[in-house]
Amino acid sequence: MTQRQSTHVPTVRTETEKGLGITQRSCPLNFSWSGDVRKRYTDFLVYEIRKDGTVLHLNDFDLNAAAEEQQRKYTNGKNSQAKSEEPTAPKPAAAKIEQPVQPISEISETDRLVLAGLINETVTPKLIELDQKVQAKKPIISTERNVAFDPITDRTQRATVHQEIRRIFSGRIETVADNVGVITASASRWATSNRAGGRQGGRDNNGRHLRDQALSFAKLGGEFLHFTLYKENKDTMDAINTIARLLKIKASNFGFAGTKDRRAGTVQRISVYRQRAANMLWLNSRLPNVKLGDFKHETQPLQLGQHGGNEFVITIKNCMPSGGGADSSVQQRAALIQQSVECGLAYLKHNGYINYYGLQRFGTHAIGTHLLGMKVLKGDYEGVIEDILHVDEETTQSVLNNNHKNFGSGNDANSRDDYFRAKSILMWKGTKNAEKALEGLPKRFSSEAAIIRHLGKSPKDFMGAILSITRGMRMMYIHAYQSYVWNYMATRRWSEYGNKVVEGDLVLLGDDSGKPPSEDGSGSESVSDLDDDSYYAQAHLVTAEDIANNKYNIFDVVLPTPGYDVMYPRNVIGDSYVSFMKNEENGGMDPYDMRRRHKEFSLSGNYRHVIGRFITEPQYGIRLYSDDTEQMYPTDLDFCNHKKALEKAKGRRRPPSPTTPQLAHWGHFSNNAEAYDDAMAADRRRKASQEPVSDGVVVTNETWVETGLDGSSKRVKLAQHDHQFKTETKDSSNESPMDISRSPVEADASLTVVEDNTGVAEVSSKANSDTAMNVSREDPHSWYGAGIPAVPGVSDTKALANTENDETGTSSNTKVAGVEVPVLRAPSDNPISSPNTSTIDFGDNQDANKIAVILKFQLKTSNYATVVLRELMGTTVELA
């Protein structure tokens, strides 16, 4: 579908929220500040919270200690097993013995009756006769190879026929249905194979192979490899589909507790079936903005809902007070913003926020996912397909004019993908050639591809086209409609009653979410996601007696999403469900009739708290800056890279050595030729002083020339002499001996020794001080001697901080594992008092003229950070 207009413009965002029922705030005050959210993807960080309350982080994207220990145990066990097996002499080749013919399996009378009930009496004998011929390995003429059944229009009944025939005939007969419901049965390929024993032997071998695999994974710790996934600017399914494609396995082999935002830096735990850590490490160098690490084998996979929520670290840049102060100094504006943030967080901490479903729930396309879900529930499958394959007029004109260079933002990959999506869809609509249309369709548009592929085979099967989309996507459409209705009912509930509990409201029995937070700010343990737990929760209607006893508060009140298995409020809000959903604009449906003919589209419904709250106490920081590209809060990838930089630097430290590096490049040599010559001469003098006393005669048998200028030992022989040449050397007894206690570099006055902080000696030329540069080096062949000028080095990883593990940091930053992290503070319980502006990080940059707010808080699963920001800020600006 075509992308909707970007919501980074405040008026556009407000209008979009209004169309989705998001109009109320829990606080009547406007905290009067605004800013840019997601100036960079990594300004929005999301960390998964485990069930035990710990926040998940990526520690390393190499084989960690746990995975290495598991692999070591497995390898040791394999080696010990191999040692225990004594070698045996090879057995002589046995004569080929023909296997006895397998007895023909008879179909029981019960199964005959089942077949007769599913198909008909006339076809059942033909099917059994076909199976007997298959078992007896008898030739089958072409007219008897297929048995066709009468058309079956019900999809569920066809599925039953497929399953029962597979069971009754033990897989010897396979069935295929066409687009009109006619099922055709034929002998399976393995059953008609000429190999002795049919597939039975293969099955045994395959079963033995699977058992061996299960045994090996059991030694590693389990068949499911759990790992931590760090990603930037990718949604969870996109990352998993890419990993699955590279590993050549199905995406269904992966498990996860929940999906994470695309336009963010996120960390979550993933499981994959029967993979080893060593087989996945190469993906870290293949996938941009994706890292896999912290591997561990487990016996069970991860499933949806198996986490306790998410921790958000959000940097909001270009912050401005909305109530004025534009002409004030940056320090005065920072003080105003700090006061607004202090008051806002303190209010939300104690009073909570209206727990709306955020804009992400409804997609980023011009036609929202809730509108697709509405048409699915109404049975308008053709309308759903038209909406999914929708292309707006402006994009259509761009495609027809072949104007892809100026489409969208040009260099943006998503904009280019949108262009080629539109081009493929228009080609499909114009030619109905599915194969041609799919050639240029980007892979990320899987729903469009599935629909076009299915309609290419069955042009009128609209329901089948919908079912060809992944189940997760189909359910997302329906759940979006439920969320749409819930948002409007939450707005109606808050505008009608506010934070009062009234008769007819709904609360959940056994739910203690309304209890005040504990002293440490962590709250009660019942803050798990109601979208998961409330499927099994029992709702209770609030009575007048409950209100008189002050039994419940606003944190206990829930509202249902439409479904056949929920209770609706018995007050004005319950009537609002009926009137709102019966409106044709909202679907023309009855909230008390949510069952559908297709079981998958029947909604049971669930409950969601009207007011959400933080899991733990929120924190914030105010910082002045000048560059919007600055990463103010380090990501897990930053920590890992810094850790590797430390390890690399530590590995390079070694005692000073007289050896020198190989020649780096010709330019450096040409700029320092004199220094190179002096260094070589000094090294020759050193070697000569260490040689034994010569008799003064040099004998030459051959003439060779060195050809390797890079320090290698390549040589070419120029001549083989028939007669020895003898040369008398000059008597050097009168020369002063060289002081070999000094290094050749110290002996040469034109060179200076420089020792870096790693203890590595480096050399620069005094004569070429403008061009000489420093680096650690080695020359295993001593081609140029020890006095070579230093060559500049390039660090593989840019460290975020000094390599020294100074944990003190600055006044506004602390160091965690050697990386500077901003110091955040919790809001005061008395926010009306003037905040202490000394906690603002003014920084050392004299040009800092912008203000950033760093927020850190934890939310339950399915609660939206953007909804919290909407409550906290006067205007939320989210960049596209």
C-alpha positions in Angstrom: 0.0 0.0 0.0 1.0 3.6 -0.5 2.8 5.3 2.4 0.7 7.8 4.3 1.7 11.4 4.8 4.6 11.6 7.3 3.5 12.2 10.9 6.6 14.2 11.7 4.6 17.4 11.1 2.7 18.2 14.3 -0.6 19.1 12.5 -0.5 15.9 10.4 0.3 13.8 13.5 -2.6 15.4 15.4 -5.0 14.8 12.6 -3.9 11.2 12.2 -4.3 10.6 16.0 -7.7 12.2 15.9 -8.8 9.7 13.1 -7.7 6.8 15.3 -9.5 8.0 18.5 -6.4 9.4 20.2 -7.6 12.8 21.5 -7.5 12.8 25.3 -4.7 13.2 27.9 -4.7 12.0 31.5 -3.4 15.3 32.7 -5.4 18.5 32.0 -2.1 20.5 31.8 0.1 20.9 28.8 3.7 20.5 29.8 4.7 22.9 27.1 7.7 21.6 25.3 8.4 19.9 22.0 11.2 18.2 20.2 12.3 15.8 17.4 11.9 12.1 18.1 14.2 9.7 16.1 16.5 12.3 14.6 18.7 9.1 14.2 17.4 5.6 14.5 19.7 5.0 17.5 18.1 7.9 19.3 15.3 5.4 20.0 16.6 2.4 21.9 14.5 -0.6 23.0 15.7 -3.4 25.3 13.6 -6.4 26.0 12.8 -7.2 29.7 13.0 -10.8 30.7 10.3 -12.5 32.8 12.5 -12.2 35.9 12.7 -8.4 35.4 16.2 -8.2 34.1 16.9 -6.0 31.1 18.4 -7.8 28.1 21.7 -6.5 26.6 24.0 -7.7 23.9 27.3 -8.6 25.7 29.3 -9.9 22.7 28.7 -11.0 19.1 31.4 -13.6 19.1 31.3 -17.1 20.7 30.7 -16.3 24.3 32.0 -18.3 27.2 28.7 -20.2 27.7 28.5 -21.3 24.1 32.2 -22.2 24.0 31.7 -24.4 27.1 28.7 -26.1 25.5 30.7 -26.7 22.4 33.7 -28.0 24.4 31.6 -30.5 26.2 30.1 -31.7 23.0 33.5 -32.0 21.3 35.0 -33.8 24.3 32.1 -36.2 24.4 32.4 -36.9 20.7 36.2 -37.5 21.0 35.8 -39.9 24.0 33.1 -41.8 22.1 35.4 -42.2 19.1 38.3 -43.4 21.4 36.1 -46.0 23.0 35.2 -47.5 19.7 37.7 -50.2 18.7 38.6 -50.3 15.0 37.3 -53.4 13.3 38.6 -55.0 10.2 36.6 -54.2 7.0 34.0 -56.8 6.2 34.0 -58.5 2.8 31.4 -57.3 0.4 28.3 -59.3 0.9 26.3 -60.7 -2.0 23.3 -58.6 -2.9 20.3 -60.3 -1.3 16.9 -59.4 -2.7 14.6 -58.3 0.1 11.3 -60.2 0.5 8.2 -58.7 -0.8 6.4 -56.7 1.8 2.8 -58.0 2.6 0.0 -55.9 1.4 -1.7 -53.9 4.1 -5.4 -54.2 4.2 -7.7 -51.3 4.9 -9.9 -51.9 8.0 -13.6 -51.7 7.9 -13.6 -48.6 10.1 -11.3 -46.8 7.7 -13.5 -47.8 4.8 -16.5 -46.2 6.5 -14.5 -43.1 7.1 -13.5 -42.9 3.4 -17.1 -43.5 2.3 -18.3 -40.6 4.6 -15.7 -38.2 3.3 -15.9 -39.0 -0.4 -18.5 -41.4 -1.8 -19.2 -45.1 -2.1 -18.3 -45.3 -5.8 -14.9 -43.7 -5.5 -13.8 -45.5 -2.3 -13.2 -49.0 -4.0 -11.2 -47.3 -6.8 -9.0 -45.6 -4.2 -8.4 -48.9 -2.3 -7.7 -50.7 -5.5 -5.1 -48.1 -6.5 -3.4 -48.5 -3.1 -3.2 -52.3 -3.5 -1.5 -52.0 -6.9 1.0 -49.5 -5.4 1.8 -51.9 -2.6 2.2 -54.9 -4.9 4.4 -52.9 -7.3 2.2 -53.7 -10.2 2.2 -51.6 -13.3 -0.6 -49.0 -13.4 -2.1 -47.9 -16.7 -2.5 -44.1 -17.3 -6.3 -44.1 -16.9 -6.0 -45.7 -13.4 -3.2 -43.6 -12.0 -5.5 -40.8 -10.7 -8.8 -41.0 -8.8 -10.9 -37.8 -8.8 -13.4 -36.9 -6.1 -16.5 -34.8 -6.3 -15.9 -31.0 -5.6 -15.7 -30.0 -2.0 -16.2 -26.3 -1.4 -15.6 -26.2 2.3 -11.9 -25.6 3.0 -12.0 -27.4 6.4 -13.6 -30.5 4.9 -10.9 -30.6 2.2 -8.2 -30.4 4.9 -9.9 -33.4 6.7 -9.9 -35.4 3.5 -6.2 -34.7 2.9 -5.3 -35.7 6.5 -7.4 -38.9 6.6 -6.2 -40.3 3.3 -2.6 -39.6 4.3 -3.3 -41.5 7.6 -5.3 -44.4 6.2 -2.9 -45.2 3.4 0.3 -44.4 5.4 1.4 -41.8 2.9 1.3 -44.1 -0.2 -1.5 -41.9 -1.7 -1.1 -38.2 -2.1 -3.9 -35.7 -2.8 -4.1 -32.4 -4.6 -7.0 -29.9 -4.8 -7.7 -27.5 -7.6 -9.3 -24.1 -7.5 -12.8 -25.4 -7.7 -12.5 -27.9 -4.8 -11.9 -31.1 -6.9 -9.5 -33.4 -5.1 -7.4 -35.8 -7.1 -5.6 -38.8 -5.5 -2.6 -40.5 -7.0 0.3 -42.7 -6.0 3.0 -40.8 -4.1 6.5 -40.7 -5.7 8.3 -42.7 -3.0 5.6 -45.5 -3.1 6.2 -46.1 -6.8 10.0 -46.1 -6.5 11.8 -49.2 -7.9 14.2 -49.3 -4.9 13.9 -52.3 -2.8 11.8 -51.7 0.3 10.3 -48.5 -1.1 10.8 -45.6 1.3 10.9 -47.7 4.4 14.7 -48.0 4.4 15.0 -44.3 3.7 12.7 -43.6 6.6 14.7 -45.7 8.9 17.9 -44.0 7.8 16.4 -40.6 8.1 15.0 -41.5 11.5 18.4 -42.7 12.7 19.9 -39.5 11.4 17.4 -37.4 13.3 18.0 -39.4 16.4 21.8 -38.8 16.1 21.1 -35.1 15.6 18.9 -35.0 18.7 21.6 -36.7 20.7 24.3 -34.3 19.6 22.1 -31.2 20.4 21.2 -32.7 23.8 24.9 -32.7 24.6 25.1 -29.1 23.7 22.2 -28.3 26.0 19.1 -28.5 23.8 17.8 -28.4 20.3 17.0 -24.7 20.4 19.8 -22.2 20.1 18.9 -19.0 21.9 20.8 -15.8 20.9 20.5 -12.0 21.4 19.6 -10.0 18.3 20.7 -6.4 18.0 19.2 -4.6 15.0 18.9 -1.0 13.6 16.3 0.2 11.2 14.8 -3.3 10.7 11.6 -4.8 12.1 11.9 -8.2 13.8 10.3 -10.3 11.0 12.4 -8.6 8.3 15.6 -9.5 10.2 14.4 -13.0 10.8 13.4 -13.6 7.2 16.9 -12.3 6.0 18.7 -14.6 8.5 16.5 -17.6 7.4 17.2 -16.9 3.8 21.0 -16.8 4.3 20.9 -20.0 6.5 18.6 -21.6 3.9 16.0 -22.6 6.5 12.4 -21.7 7.1 11.5 -18.5 9.1 9.1 -20.7 11.1 12.2 -22.3 12.8 12.7 -19.1 14.7 10.9 -18.0 17.9 10.7 -14.7 19.7 8.8 -13.2 22.6 7.6 -10.1 20.7 8.3 -7.8 17.8 10.3 -4.6 18.1 10.1 -1.3 16.3 11.8 -0.9 12.9 13.0 2.7 13.2 15.0 2.1 16.3 18.0 0.3 17.8 16.5 -2.8 19.5 17.7 -5.8 21.6 15.7 -9.0 22.0 16.1 -12.7 22.5 15.6 -15.1 19.6 15.5 -18.9 19.4 16.2 -21.1 16.3 15.7 -24.8 15.9 18.8 -27.1 15.5 21.5 -24.5 14.6 25.0 -24.1 16.2 26.5 -20.9 17.2 29.6 -21.5 15.0 27.3 -21.7 12.0 25.8 -18.3 12.6 28.8 -16.1 13.5 29.5 -15.3 9.8 26.2 -13.5 9.6 27.6 -10.6 11.7 29.9 -9.7 8.9 27.2 -10.2 6.2 24.2 -8.3 7.6 24.4 -4.5 8.0 23.1 -3.1 11.2 22.4 -6.6 12.7 24.5 -8.5 15.3 23.9 -11.9 16.8 25.6 -13.0 20.0 25.3 -14.4 23.5 24.5 -17.9 22.2 23.2 -20.6 24.4 21.4 -23.9 23.7 18.1 -24.5 25.5 15.5 -27.3 25.4 12.5 -25.1 24.7 11.9 -22.3 22.0 10.9 -18.8 22.8 7.2 -18.0 22.3 5.1 -14.9 22.0 4.5 -13.2 25.4 7.5 -14.7 27.2 8.9 -11.4 28.3 8.0 -8.8 30.9 8.0 -5.6 28.8 10.5 -3.2 27.2 12.9 -0.6 28.5 13.2 2.5 26.4 16.0 5.0 26.2 14.8 7.9 24.0 16.8 11.0 23.0 14.6 13.9 21.9 16.6 16.6 20.1 16.0 20.2 19.2 13.8 20.7 22.2 12.0 24.0 22.7 9.7 25.3 25.4 6.3 25.9 23.7 5.1 28.7 26.0 7.8 31.1 24.9 11.4 31.6 25.6 12.5 31.5 21.9 14.5 34.7 22.4 16.0 33.5 25.7 19.5 32.0 26.1 20.1 28.3 25.6 20.7 28.0 29.3 17.4 29.6 30.2 15.5 27.4 27.7 17.2 24.3 29.2 16.0 25.4 32.6 12.4 25.8 31.3 12.5 22.4 29.6 13.9 20.7 32.7 11.1 22.1 34.8 8.5 20.8 32.2 10.0 17.4 32.0 10.3 17.2 35.8 6.6 18.1 36.3 5.5 15.8 33.5 7.3 12.7 34.6 6.3 13.2 38.2 2.7 13.4 37.1 2.8 10.4 34.9 4.7 8.4 37.6 1.8 8.9 40.1 -1.2 9.2 37.8 -0.4 7.2 34.7 -1.3 7.8 31.1 -4.3 6.8 28.9 -3.2 3.5 27.5 -4.0 4.1 23.8 -2.7 1.9 21.0 -0.1 3.9 19.3 0.1 4.9 15.6 2.5 1.9 14.9 -0.5 -0.4 15.5 -2.2 0.9 12.4 0.7 0.7 10.0 2.5 3.4 8.0 0.3 3.2 4.8 -2.3 5.6 3.5 -4.9 2.8 4.1 -4.6 1.8 7.7 -4.4 -1.9 8.8 -7.6 -1.3 10.8 -9.5 -0.6 7.6 -8.2 -3.9 6.1 -9.3 -5.7 9.3 -12.7 -4.1 9.1 -13.2 -5.4 5.5 -11.9 -8.9 6.4 -14.5 -9.1 9.2 -17.2 -7.9 6.8 -16.3 -10.6 4.3 -15.3 -8.0 1.7 -12.2 -10.0 0.5 -12.0 -8.3 -2.9 -12.0 -4.9 -1.2 -9.1 -6.0 1.1 -7.0 -7.0 -2.0 -7.8 -3.7 -3.7 -6.6 -1.8 -0.6 -3.4 -3.9 -0.2 -2.6 -3.3 -3.9 -3.5 0.4 -3.8 -1.3 2.9 -5.5 -2.1 6.6 -5.2 -2.4 9.0 -8.2 0.9 10.8 -7.6 2.9 7.5 -7.5 1.1 6.2 -10.5 2.1 9.3 -12.5 5.7 8.9 -11.3 5.7 5.3 -12.6 4.1 6.2 -15.9 6.6 9.0 -16.5 9.5 6.7 -15.4 10.4 9.3 -12.8 12.0 7.0 -10.3 15.0 9.2 -9.8 13.0 12.0 -8.2 10.6 9.7 -6.4 10.3 10.1 -2.6 13.6 11.1 -1.1 15.7 9.7 -4.0 18.5 8.0 -2.1 16.3 6.5 0.5 16.0 2.7 0.0 12.5 2.6 1.3 11.4 5.2 -1.3 13.0 3.3 -4.1 11.2 0.1 -2.9 7.9 2.0 -2.8 8.5 3.0 -6.4 9.2 -0.5 -7.7 6.3 -1.8 -5.6 4.0 0.6 -7.4 5.5 -0.3 -10.8 5.0 -4.1 -10.2 1.4 -3.6 -9.1 0.5 -1.4 -12.0 2.1 -4.0 -14.3 0.0 -6.7 -12.7 -3.2 -4.7 -13.0 -2.5 -3.9 -16.6 -1.3 -7.3 -17.9 -2.4 -9.9 -15.3 1.0 -11.4 -15.9 2.0 -12.5 -12.3 5.4 -13.8 -13.2 6.5 -10.6 -15.0 5.0 -8.4 -12.2 6.8 -10.3 -9.5 10.2 -9.9 -11.1 10.7 -6.3 -9.9 8.7 -6.4 -6.7 11.1 -5.9 -3.6 11.2 -8.9 -1.3 9.9 -6.9 1.7 6.4 -6.6 0.2 5.6 -10.3 0.9 1.8 -9.7 1.2 1.6 -8.1 -2.2 3.7 -10.9 -3.7 1.6 -13.6 -2.2 -1.6 -12.0 -3.5 -0.3 -11.5 -7.0 1.1 -15.0 -7.1 -2.2 -16.6 -6.0 -4.4 -14.5 -8.3 -2.1 -15.4 -11.2 -3.3 -19.0 -10.7 -6.8 -18.4 -9.4 -8.0 -14.9 -10.6 -11.4 -15.0 -8.7 -10.3 -16.8 -5.5 -10.1 -13.6 -3.3 -10.4 -15.4 0.0 -7.7 -17.8 -1.0 -5.5 -14.8 -1.9 -6.1 -13.4 1.6 -5.2 -16.8 3.1 -2.0 -16.9 1.1 -0.7 -14.0 3.2 1.1 -15.1 6.4 -1.2 -15.8 9.3 0.7 -13.2 11.4 -0.1 -10.5 8.9 -3.7 -11.5 8.6 -4.2 -11.4 12.3 -2.5 -8.1 12.5 -5.2 -6.6 10.3 -8.0 -7.9 12.5 -6.3 -6.9 15.8 -5.8 -3.4 14.4 -9.5 -3.1 14.0 -10.0 -4.2 17.6 -7.5 -1.6 18.7 -9.3 1.1 16.6 -12.5 0.4 18.5 -10.8 0.3 21.8 -9.1 3.7 21.3 -12.4 5.3 20.6 -14.0 3.7 23.7 -11.1 4.8 25.9 -11.6 8.3 24.7 -15.3 8.1 25.4 -14.7 6.6 28.8 -12.2 9.3 29.8 -14.3 12.2 28.5 -17.4 10.9 30.3 -16.0 9.8 33.7 -12.4 10.9 33.9 -10.5 9.0 36.6 -13.6 8.1 38.6 -14.7 4.5 39.0 -18.5 4.2 38.2 -21.0 1.5 38.5 -21.0 -0.8 35.5 -17.2 -0.5 34.9 -15.2 -3.6 34.4 -12.3 -4.8 36.5 -10.4 -8.1 36.5 -10.7 -10.5 39.4 -7.3 -11.2 41.0 -5.7 -8.2 39.3 -3.7 -6.0 41.7 -2.6 -3.4 39.1 -4.5 -0.7 41.0 -2.2 -1.1 44.1 0.3 1.7 44.6 3.9 1.1 43.5 6.3 -0.4 46.0 8.8 1.8 47.7 11.5 1.0 45.3 9.3 2.2 42.4 9.1 -1.2 40.8 5.3 -1.7 41.3 3.5 -5.0 41.7 4.3 -8.2 39.8 1.0 -8.0 38.0 2.2 -5.5 35.5 2.5 -8.2 32.8 0.8 -7.6 29.5 -2.9 -7.9 29.6 -3.1 -8.6 25.9 -1.6 -12.0 26.8 -2.8 -12.7 30.3 -6.4 -11.3 29.9 -7.3 -14.2 27.6 -7.8 -16.2 30.7 -8.9 -13.4 33.1 -12.4 -13.1 34.5 -14.0 -9.7 34.4 -16.2 -8.3 37.2 -18.8 -5.6 36.9 -18.3 -2.9 39.5 -21.3 -2.5 41.8 -22.6 0.4 43.9 -21.4 -1.5 47.0 -17.8 -1.7 45.5 -17.8 2.0 45.0 -19.1 2.7 48.5 -16.3 0.6 49.9 -13.8 2.3 47.7 -12.7 -1.1 46.5 -11.3 -0.2 43.1 -9.5 2.8 41.5 -8.9 3.9 38.0 -5.9 1.6 37.6 -8.2 -1.4 38.0 -10.6 -0.4 35.3 -10.3 -2.3 31.9 -12.1 -2.1 28.6 -12.6 -5.0 26.2 -11.6 -5.3 22.6 -14.6 -6.5 20.6 -15.1 -10.3 20.7 -17.5 -13.1 21.4 -15.8 -14.1 24.7 -15.7 -10.8 26.6 -18.1 -8.8 28.8 -19.0 -5.2 27.9 -19.5 -2.4 30.5 -23.0 -2.0 31.8 -23.1 1.8 31.5 -22.9 4.4 28.8 -19.7 3.0 27.5 -21.3 -0.4 26.8 -24.0 1.4 24.7 -21.2 3.3 22.9 -19.7 0.0 21.7 -22.9 -0.9 20.0 -23.6 2.6 18.4 -20.0 3.0 17.3 -19.6 -0.4 15.6 -23.0 -0.3 14.0 -22.1 2.8 12.2 -21.4 1.9 8.6 -18.3 4.1 8.6 -16.9 1.8 11.4 -17.8 -1.5 9.8 -21.6 -1.8 10.4 -21.0 -4.7 12.8 -22.6 -6.0 16.1 -20.1 -6.2 19.0 -22.2 -9.2 20.4 -21.8 -11.1 17.1 -18.1 -11.5 16.4 -18.0 -15.1 15.2 -17.3 -15.7 11.6 -17.7 -18.6 9.2 -14.0 -18.8 8.8 -12.8 -19.8 12.3 -9.6 -17.8 12.1 -11.5 -14.6 11.7 -13.7 -15.2 14.7 -12.6 -12.8 17.5 -12.7 -13.9 21.1 -11.6 -10.4 22.4 -9.5 -9.5 25.5 -9.2 -6.8 28.1 -6.8 -3.8 28.4 -6.3 -1.4 31.3 -7.6 2.1 30.6 -4.6 3.7 32.4 -1.1 2.5 31.9 1.8 3.1 34.2 5.6 2.7 34.3 7.1 -0.6 35.6 9.9 1.2 37.4 10.7 4.9 38.2 11.4 6.9 35.1 14.6 8.9 34.6 15.7 11.8 32.5 18.6 14.0 31.6 19.0 17.4 29.9 22.0 18.1 27.7 23.2 20.9 25.5 24.8 20.0 22.1 25.4 21.3 18.6 25.5 18.3 16.2 22.2 16.4 15.6 24.2 13.3 14.5 25.8 12.9 18.0 25.0 9.6 19.7 24.2 10.8 23.2 23.4 7.4 24.8 25.6 4.5 23.7 24.0 1.5 22.1 24.9 -2.1 22.9 26.9 -2.2 19.7 29.0 0.7 20.9 29.7 -1.2 24.1 30.7 -4.3 22.2 32.9 -2.4 19.8 34.6 -0.6 22.6 35.2 -3.9 24.4 36.9 -5.3 21.3 39.0 -2.1 20.9 40.3 -2.6 24.5 41.1 -6.2 23.8 42.8 -5.4 20.6 44.9 -2.6 22.2 45.8 -4.9 25.1 46.9 -7.6 22.6 49.2 -5.1 20.8 51.2 -4.1 23.9 54.6 -5.6 23.8 58.2 -4.6 24.9 60.2 -2.4 22.6 61.8 -4.2 19.7 64.6 -3.3 17.3 62.6 -4.7 14.5 60.9 -2.4 12.0 57.7 -2.5 9.8 57.5 -3.5 6.2 57.4 -0.7 3.7 53.9 0.7 3.8 53.6 2.6 0.6 55.9 4.2 -2.0 54.9 7.8 -1.1 56.1 7.4 2.4 59.4 6.0 1.2 60.0 8.8 -1.4 59.3 11.5 1.2 61.8 9.9 3.6 64.4 8.4 1.3 67.4 9.9 3.2 66.1 8.6 6.5 65.6 5.1 5.0 69.2 5.2 3.6 70.6 6.3 7.0 68.6 3.6 8.8 69.9 0.9 6.4 73.5 2.1 6.8 73.2 2.1 10.6 71.8 -1.5 10.5 74.6 -2.6 8.2 77.2 -1.2 10.6 75.4 -3.0 13.5 75.5 -6.3 11.6 79.1 -5.9 10.7 80.1 -5.2 14.2 78.5 -8.5 15.3 80.2 -10.7 12.6 83.5 -12.6 13.3 86.8 -11.1 12.3 87.4 -11.5 8.5 90.6 -12.7 6.9 90.2 -9.7 4.6 89.3 -11.7 1.5 85.8 -11.9 0.0 85.2 -14.7 -2.5 82.4 -14.2 -5.1 80.9 -17.2 -6.9 77.6 -15.8 -8.0 75.9 -12.4 -8.4 72.3 -12.0 -7.1 70.0 -9.0 -6.9 67.2 -8.5 -4.4 63.9 -7.7 -6.1 61.5 -7.5 -3.2 60.9 -4.0 -2.1 58.4 -4.9 0.5 60.9 -6.6 2.7 60.5 -10.1 1.2 63.4 -12.4 0.2 62.8 -12.5 -3.5 66.0 -12.6 -5.5 67.2 -13.0 -9.1 70.6 -14.6 -10.0 72.3 -12.5 -12.6 75.5 -14.5 -13.2 77.4 -17.8 -12.4 81.1 -17.1 -12.3 83.6 -19.6 -13.7 86.4 -18.1 -11.6 86.3 -16.9 -8.1 86.8 -13.2 -7.6 88.8 -12.3 -4.6 88.7 -8.8 -3.1 90.8 -7.6 -0.2 88.9 -5.5 2.3 90.1 -2.3 3.9 91.8 -2.8 7.2 89.4 -1.3 9.7 91.6 -1.9 12.8 92.4 1.8 13.0 88.7 2.8 13.1 87.0 3.3 16.4 84.7 0.4 17.2 81.0 1.0 17.1 79.2 1.3 20.4 76.9 -1.7 20.2 75.4 -1.0 23.5 73.3 1.7 21.7 70.6 0.8 19.2 71.2 1.7 15.5 68.6 4.4 15.9 70.4 6.0 18.8 73.6 5.8 16.8 72.1 7.8 14.0 71.8 11.5 14.9 69.2 12.2 12.2 66.5 10.0 13.8 64.5 10.4 16.9 63.0 7.6 19.0 59.4 8.1 20.1 57.7 5.7 22.5 53.9 5.5 22.4 51.6 4.7 25.3 51.7 1.0 24.4 55.4 0.9 25.0 56.3 0.4 21.3 59.3 2.3 20.0 58.6 4.5 17.0 61.0 6.5 14.9 60.7 9.8 13.0 63.2 11.7 10.9 64.4 15.1 12.1 65.2 16.0 8.5 61.6 15.2 7.5 59.7 16.2 10.6 56.8 17.5 8.6 56.2 14.2 6.8 57.3 11.7 9.4 54.4 9.8 11.2 54.1 7.3 14.0 52.8 3.7 14.2 53.7 0.4 15.9 55.6 -1.9 13.4 57.5 -5.0 12.7 59.9 -6.1 9.9 60.6 -9.8 10.3 63.2 -9.7 7.5 65.1 -6.6 8.8 65.1 -5.3 5.3 65.4 -1.6 6.3 66.9 -2.0 9.7 65.6 -0.5 12.9 65.8 3.2 11.9 62.9 3.3 9.5 60.5 6.3 9.8 57.2 5.5 11.4 54.1 4.9 9.2 50.6 6.1 10.2 48.2 3.4 11.3 44.4 3.1 11.0 42.3 1.9 13.9 39.8 -0.7 13.0 37.4 0.4 15.7 36.7 3.9 16.8 36.7 3.8 20.6 34.1 5.8 22.4 36.4 6.7 25.3 40.0 6.3 26.4 41.2 2.8 26.6 42.0 3.3 30.2 39.2 1.9 32.4 38.5 5.1 34.3 35.1 4.6 35.8 34.8 8.2 37.1 33.8 10.0 33.9 32.8 13.6 33.9 30.4 15.4 36.3 27.4 14.7 33.9 28.6 11.3 32.6 29.7 8.1 34.2 31.7 5.3 32.6 30.2 1.8 32.2 32.7 -0.7 30.9 34.9 2.2 29.8 32.2 3.9 27.8 30.8 7.3 28.8 27.1 7.1 29.7 25.0 10.2 30.6 23.9 10.4 34.2 20.1 10.4 34.5 18.0 11.4 37.5 14.5 10.4 38.7 11.9 13.1 38.9 11.3 14.8 42.2 8.2 14.1 44.3 7.8 17.9 44.5 8.2 19.0 40.9 6.6 22.4 41.5 9.8 23.5 43.4 12.5 24.9 41.2 14.6 22.2 39.7 18.4 22.2 40.3 19.8 23.4 37.1 23.3 22.2 38.1 22.2 18.8 36.9 22.0 20.1 33.3 24.9 18.9 31.2 26.1 22.1 29.6 29.1 20.3 28.2 32.5 21.7 27.1 31.3 22.7 23.6 31.2 26.5 23.5 29.0 26.3 20.3 26.3 24.2 21.9 23.0 25.9 21.0 20.6 23.0 21.0 18.8 21.1 23.8 18.3 17.4 24.1 16.2 15.4 26.6 17.2 11.8 27.3 14.3 9.7 28.8 14.6 6.2 30.3 11.6 4.2 31.4 10.0 0.7 31.3 6.6 -0.3 30.0 4.6 -3.4 29.9 4.3 -5.4 26.7 2.0 -3.7 24.1 2.2 -0.3 25.8 3.5 2.3 23.5 6.4 4.7 24.3 5.1 7.2 21.7 1.8 7.4 23.7 3.9 8.3 26.8 5.8 10.9 24.9 2.4 12.4 23.6 1.3 12.8 27.2 4.6 14.1 28.4 5.1 16.7 25.6 3.0 19.4 24.2 3.8 18.4 20.6 5.6 15.2 19.5 7.6 15.6 16.3 8.6 12.2 14.9 10.9 12.4 11.9 10.1 10.3 8.8 
